[in-house]
Amino acid sequence: MAGADDQPTPASGATRRVPARHWVVGGACGAVALAALVAGSAFGNVSAAKIDPRLIAWVSAGALIVFGVIASTRVSWILGRLVTFETMPAAGAAVRILSAGIGYLIVLFAVLAILSVSIERLLVGAGLAGVVLGIAAQQSLGNVFAGLVLITAKPFRVGDRIRVRSGALGGIFDARVREMSLTYVTLHTDDGDLKVPNSVMLAAGIGRTPRSPLPAPVPPSAPPAPAAPSAAPTSGAEGGSR
């Protein structure tokens, strides 16, 4: 009977490997969706008087919706799984949702193009909404994009001990990376856990912790105590000495 130690960890090759059937299904559905897009654009016409071009357009649009959604879902699942084992489950889930949303938008625009629906007004409205949302969530979106850059560039991993040089964080300090997400990086320092926004981490200088630790801060020395004044001799003592 195998123990708990015999189970593969997320970093093992058996767990990191994406099943081949997901690649096959995603690629096949993507190819069918692309073929439906080409056929619908070339031979379909919803405004035609005959039924054949209209039928081709509607069938191509339906095939594009079905196979395009399946392909987008499979590809987003594969990307999320790869990111999960490269970084963390939270980042994998976010990448999966983001990639699936982009894939669904591409399928939607392709279907509208086959059905000869004008998307100019839709694009203008989406652009204005995107600008408003971008201005309102500028800092949050900056952290998200910075998190994607950190995940892609991999200057550090969860569990690494790093040395951070950042004026916004108070100078130079050593820390251990406990968690990474699309908004914050959790660092464990001598003073406890510290959640740092991804944009700050991206702008900071980060390196592996060298063997020599940072010198302990020297407490400021206390000022020397003033010397006690010496007693002056009295006149009576001077007369007696004579």
The 8 nearest C-alpha neighbors of each residue, nearest first, counted from 0:
[[1, 2, 5, 3, 4, 6, 7, 8],
 [0, 2, 5, 3, 4, 6, 7, 8],
 [3, 1, 4, 5, 0, 6, 7, 8],
 [2, 4, 5, 6, 1, 7, 0, 8],
 [3, 5, 2, 6, 1, 7, 8, 0],
 [6, 4, 3, 2, 1, 7, 8, 0],
 [5, 7, 4, 3, 8, 2, 1, 11],
 [8, 6, 11, 5, 9, 14, 13, 10],
 [7, 9, 10, 11, 6, 14, 13, 12],
 [10, 8, 11, 14, 84, 15, 7, 12],
 [9, 11, 8, 84, 15, 12, 14, 7],
 [12, 10, 8, 13, 9, 14, 7, 15],
 [11, 13, 15, 14, 16, 10, 9, 7],
 [14, 12, 11, 16, 15, 7, 10, 9],
 [15, 13, 16, 12, 11, 9, 7, 10],
 [14, 16, 12, 13, 11, 84, 17, 10],
 [17, 15, 14, 13, 12, 18, 81, 19],
 [16, 18, 19, 15, 77, 21, 80, 14],
 [19, 17, 20, 21, 16, 22, 77, 23],
 [18, 20, 22, 21, 23, 17, 16, 24],
 [19, 21, 23, 22, 18, 24, 25, 17],
 [22, 20, 24, 19, 23, 18, 25, 73],
 [21, 23, 25, 19, 20, 24, 26, 18],
 [24, 22, 20, 26, 21, 25, 27, 19],
 [25, 23, 21, 27, 26, 22, 20, 28],
 [24, 26, 70, 22, 73, 28, 23, 27],
 [25, 27, 29, 23, 24, 28, 22, 30],
 [28, 26, 30, 24, 29, 25, 23, 31],
 [29, 27, 66, 31, 70, 25, 30, 26],
 [28, 30, 32, 26, 70, 27, 31, 25],
 [29, 31, 33, 27, 28, 32, 34, 26],
 [32, 30, 34, 28, 33, 29, 35, 27],
 [33, 31, 63, 35, 29, 67, 66, 34],
 [32, 34, 36, 30, 35, 31, 29, 37],
 [35, 33, 31, 37, 36, 32, 38, 30],
 [36, 34, 59, 32, 38, 33, 37, 63],
 [35, 37, 33, 39, 34, 38, 40, 32],
 [36, 38, 34, 40, 35, 39, 41, 33],
 [39, 37, 35, 41, 40, 36, 42, 34],
 [38, 40, 43, 56, 59, 36, 37, 42],
 [39, 41, 37, 113, 38, 43, 42, 36],
 [40, 42, 38, 39, 37, 43, 36, 44],
 [41, 43, 39, 38, 40, 52, 44, 55],
 [44, 42, 56, 52, 39, 55, 53, 40],
 [43, 45, 52, 53, 46, 47, 56, 42],
 [44, 46, 53, 47, 114, 56, 43, 52],
 [47, 45, 44, 48, 53, 115, 52, 49],
 [48, 46, 44, 49, 45, 53, 52, 50],
 [47, 49, 50, 46, 53, 52, 45, 51],
 [50, 48, 47, 51, 52, 53, 46, 54],
 [49, 51, 53, 52, 54, 48, 47, 55],
 [50, 52, 54, 53, 49, 55, 43, 47],
 [53, 51, 43, 44, 55, 54, 50, 42],
 [54, 52, 45, 56, 44, 50, 55, 51],
 [55, 53, 51, 57, 56, 52, 50, 58],
 [54, 56, 43, 52, 58, 53, 57, 59],
 [55, 57, 43, 39, 53, 59, 54, 58],
 [56, 58, 60, 54, 59, 55, 61, 53],
 [59, 57, 61, 55, 60, 56, 54, 62],
 [58, 60, 35, 62, 39, 56, 57, 61],
 [61, 59, 63, 57, 58, 110, 62, 56],
 [62, 60, 58, 64, 63, 59, 57, 65],
 [63, 61, 59, 65, 64, 60, 66, 58],
 [62, 64, 32, 60, 67, 61, 66, 65],
 [63, 65, 61, 67, 62, 66, 68, 60],
 [66, 64, 62, 68, 67, 63, 61, 69],
 [65, 67, 28, 69, 32, 68, 63, 64],
 [66, 68, 70, 64, 63, 32, 69, 65],
 [67, 69, 71, 66, 70, 65, 64, 72],
 [70, 68, 66, 72, 67, 71, 73, 65],
 [69, 71, 25, 67, 28, 73, 29, 72],
 [72, 70, 102, 68, 74, 69, 73, 99],
 [71, 73, 69, 75, 70, 74, 99, 68],
 [74, 72, 76, 70, 25, 75, 71, 69],
 [73, 75, 77, 71, 76, 72, 70, 25],
 [74, 76, 95, 78, 72, 99, 98, 77],
 [77, 75, 73, 79, 74, 78, 95, 72],
 [76, 78, 74, 80, 75, 79, 81, 73],
 [79, 77, 75, 81, 80, 76, 82, 74],
 [78, 80, 91, 95, 76, 82, 77, 81],
 [81, 79, 83, 77, 78, 82, 76, 91],
 [80, 82, 78, 83, 84, 79, 85, 77],
 [83, 81, 91, 85, 79, 80, 84, 86],
 [84, 82, 91, 88, 87, 80, 86, 81],
 [85, 83, 81, 82, 86, 9, 15, 87],
 [84, 86, 82, 83, 81, 87, 10, 150],
 [85, 87, 83, 84, 82, 150, 90, 156],
 [86, 88, 83, 90, 89, 84, 91, 85],
 [89, 87, 83, 91, 90, 92, 86, 84],
 [90, 88, 92, 91, 87, 180, 93, 83],
 [89, 91, 93, 92, 88, 87, 180, 181],
 [92, 90, 79, 83, 82, 88, 94, 89],
 [91, 93, 95, 89, 90, 94, 79, 88],
 [92, 94, 90, 96, 95, 91, 97, 89],
 [95, 93, 97, 91, 96, 92, 79, 98],
 [94, 96, 79, 75, 92, 98, 93, 97],
 [97, 95, 99, 93, 94, 98, 100, 92],
 [96, 98, 94, 100, 99, 95, 93, 101],
 [99, 97, 101, 75, 95, 100, 96, 94],
 [100, 98, 102, 96, 75, 101, 97, 71],
 [101, 99, 103, 97, 102, 98, 96, 104],
 [102, 100, 98, 104, 99, 103, 105, 97],
 [101, 103, 99, 71, 105, 100, 104, 98],
 [104, 102, 106, 100, 105, 101, 107, 99],
 [105, 103, 107, 101, 106, 102, 108, 100],
 [104, 106, 102, 108, 103, 107, 109, 101],
 [105, 107, 103, 109, 104, 108, 67, 110],
 [108, 106, 104, 110, 109, 105, 103, 111],
 [107, 109, 111, 105, 110, 106, 112, 104],
 [108, 110, 112, 106, 107, 111, 105, 113],
 [111, 109, 113, 107, 112, 60, 108, 106],
 [112, 110, 114, 108, 116, 109, 113, 115],
 [111, 113, 109, 115, 110, 114, 116, 108],
 [114, 112, 110, 115, 111, 40, 39, 109],
 [113, 115, 111, 112, 116, 45, 110, 56],
 [116, 114, 112, 113, 111, 117, 45, 44],
 [115, 117, 111, 114, 112, 118, 113, 110],
 [118, 116, 119, 115, 120, 111, 112, 121],
 [117, 119, 121, 120, 122, 116, 111, 108],
 [118, 120, 122, 121, 117, 123, 124, 116],
 [121, 119, 123, 122, 118, 124, 117, 125],
 [120, 122, 118, 124, 119, 123, 125, 117],
 [121, 123, 125, 119, 120, 124, 126, 118],
 [124, 122, 120, 126, 125, 121, 119, 127],
 [125, 123, 121, 127, 126, 122, 120, 128],
 [126, 124, 122, 128, 123, 127, 129, 121],
 [125, 127, 129, 123, 124, 128, 122, 130],
 [126, 128, 130, 124, 129, 125, 123, 131],
 [127, 129, 125, 131, 126, 130, 132, 124],
 [130, 128, 126, 132, 127, 131, 133, 125],
 [129, 131, 133, 127, 128, 132, 134, 126],
 [132, 130, 128, 134, 133, 129, 135, 127],
 [133, 131, 135, 129, 134, 130, 136, 128],
 [132, 134, 130, 136, 137, 131, 135, 129],
 [133, 135, 137, 131, 132, 136, 130, 129],
 [136, 134, 132, 133, 137, 131, 138, 130],
 [137, 135, 133, 139, 134, 138, 140, 132],
 [138, 136, 134, 140, 133, 139, 135, 141],
 [137, 139, 141, 140, 136, 142, 135, 198],
 [140, 138, 142, 136, 141, 137, 143, 182],
 [139, 141, 143, 137, 142, 138, 136, 144],
 [142, 140, 138, 144, 139, 143, 145, 137],
 [141, 143, 145, 197, 198, 182, 139, 140],
 [142, 144, 140, 181, 146, 145, 141, 182],
 [145, 143, 147, 141, 146, 142, 140, 148],
 [144, 146, 142, 148, 198, 143, 147, 197],
 [147, 145, 181, 143, 149, 144, 148, 197],
 [148, 146, 144, 150, 145, 149, 151, 143],
 [147, 149, 145, 151, 146, 150, 152, 144],
 [150, 148, 146, 152, 151, 147, 153, 145],
 [149, 151, 147, 153, 148, 152, 146, 86],
 [150, 152, 148, 149, 153, 147, 146, 154],
 [151, 153, 149, 150, 148, 154, 147, 155],
 [154, 152, 155, 150, 149, 151, 156, 148],
 [155, 153, 152, 149, 156, 205, 206, 150],
 [156, 154, 153, 159, 157, 161, 176, 207],
 [157, 155, 159, 158, 153, 176, 86, 154],
 [156, 158, 176, 177, 159, 178, 179, 155],
 [157, 159, 176, 177, 156, 175, 160, 178],
 [160, 158, 176, 156, 157, 175, 161, 155],
 [159, 161, 175, 174, 208, 176, 207, 158],
 [162, 160, 207, 208, 206, 174, 173, 175],
 [161, 163, 173, 208, 206, 205, 172, 207],
 [164, 162, 205, 172, 171, 204, 165, 173],
 [165, 163, 171, 204, 170, 203, 205, 162],
 [166, 164, 203, 170, 168, 167, 163, 171],
 [165, 167, 170, 169, 168, 164, 171, 203],
 [166, 168, 165, 169, 170, 199, 203, 164],
 [169, 167, 165, 166, 170, 164, 171, 199],
 [168, 170, 166, 167, 165, 171, 172, 164],
 [169, 171, 166, 165, 164, 168, 172, 167],
 [172, 170, 164, 163, 165, 169, 162, 173],
 [171, 173, 163, 162, 174, 170, 164, 213],
 [174, 172, 162, 161, 163, 188, 208, 171],
 [175, 173, 188, 187, 161, 160, 186, 162],
 [174, 176, 160, 187, 186, 159, 161, 177],
 [177, 175, 186, 157, 158, 159, 178, 185],
 [176, 178, 185, 186, 157, 158, 175, 187],
 [179, 177, 185, 157, 184, 176, 180, 186],
 [180, 178, 184, 183, 185, 157, 87, 181],
 [181, 179, 182, 183, 90, 89, 184, 178],
 [180, 182, 146, 143, 90, 183, 142, 147],
 [181, 183, 142, 180, 143, 197, 196, 146],
 [184, 182, 196, 197, 195, 180, 194, 181],
 [183, 185, 179, 195, 194, 178, 197, 180],
 [186, 184, 194, 178, 177, 193, 176, 195],
 [187, 185, 176, 193, 175, 177, 192, 174],
 [186, 188, 192, 175, 174, 191, 193, 176],
 [189, 187, 174, 191, 190, 192, 186, 175],
 [188, 190, 191, 187, 174, 192, 173, 172],
 [189, 191, 188, 192, 187, 193, 174, 186],
 [192, 190, 188, 189, 187, 193, 186, 174],
 [193, 191, 187, 186, 188, 185, 194, 190],
 [192, 194, 186, 185, 187, 195, 191, 188],
 [195, 193, 185, 184, 183, 186, 196, 192],
 [194, 196, 184, 183, 193, 185, 197, 199],
 [197, 195, 183, 199, 198, 182, 184, 142],
 [196, 198, 200, 142, 183, 199, 145, 146],
 [197, 199, 201, 142, 145, 196, 200, 202],
 [200, 198, 202, 197, 201, 196, 203, 195],
 [201, 199, 197, 203, 202, 198, 196, 195],
 [200, 202, 198, 199, 203, 197, 145, 149],
 [201, 203, 199, 200, 198, 204, 165, 197],
 [204, 202, 165, 200, 201, 164, 205, 199],
 [203, 205, 164, 163, 165, 202, 206, 200],
 [206, 204, 163, 162, 203, 164, 161, 207],
 [207, 205, 162, 161, 208, 163, 204, 154],
 [206, 208, 161, 162, 209, 160, 205, 159],
 [207, 209, 161, 162, 160, 206, 210, 173],
 [210, 208, 211, 207, 212, 162, 206, 161],
 [209, 211, 212, 208, 207, 213, 160, 162],
 [210, 212, 209, 213, 208, 214, 173, 162],
 [213, 211, 210, 214, 209, 208, 173, 215],
 [212, 214, 215, 211, 172, 173, 171, 216],
 [215, 213, 212, 216, 211, 217, 172, 173],
 [214, 216, 217, 213, 212, 218, 172, 211],
 [217, 215, 214, 218, 213, 219, 172, 212],
 [216, 218, 215, 219, 220, 214, 213, 221],
 [219, 217, 216, 220, 221, 215, 214, 222],
 [220, 218, 217, 221, 222, 216, 223, 215],
 [221, 219, 218, 222, 217, 223, 224, 216],
 [220, 222, 223, 219, 224, 218, 225, 217],
 [223, 221, 220, 224, 225, 219, 226, 218],
 [224, 222, 221, 225, 220, 226, 227, 219],
 [223, 225, 226, 222, 221, 227, 220, 228],
 [226, 224, 223, 227, 228, 222, 221, 229],
 [227, 225, 228, 224, 223, 229, 222, 230],
 [226, 228, 229, 225, 224, 230, 223, 231],
 [227, 229, 226, 230, 225, 231, 224, 232],
 [228, 230, 227, 231, 226, 232, 225, 233],
 [231, 229, 228, 232, 233, 227, 226, 236],
 [230, 232, 229, 233, 228, 234, 236, 237],
 [233, 231, 230, 234, 236, 237, 235, 229],
 [234, 232, 236, 235, 231, 237, 238, 230],
 [233, 235, 237, 236, 238, 232, 239, 231],
 [236, 234, 238, 237, 233, 239, 232, 240],
 [235, 237, 239, 234, 233, 238, 240, 232],
 [236, 238, 234, 240, 235, 239, 233, 241],
 [239, 237, 235, 241, 240, 236, 234, 233],
 [240, 238, 236, 241, 237, 235, 234, 233],
 [239, 241, 237, 238, 236, 235, 234, 233],
 [240, 238, 239, 237, 236, 235, 234, 233]]
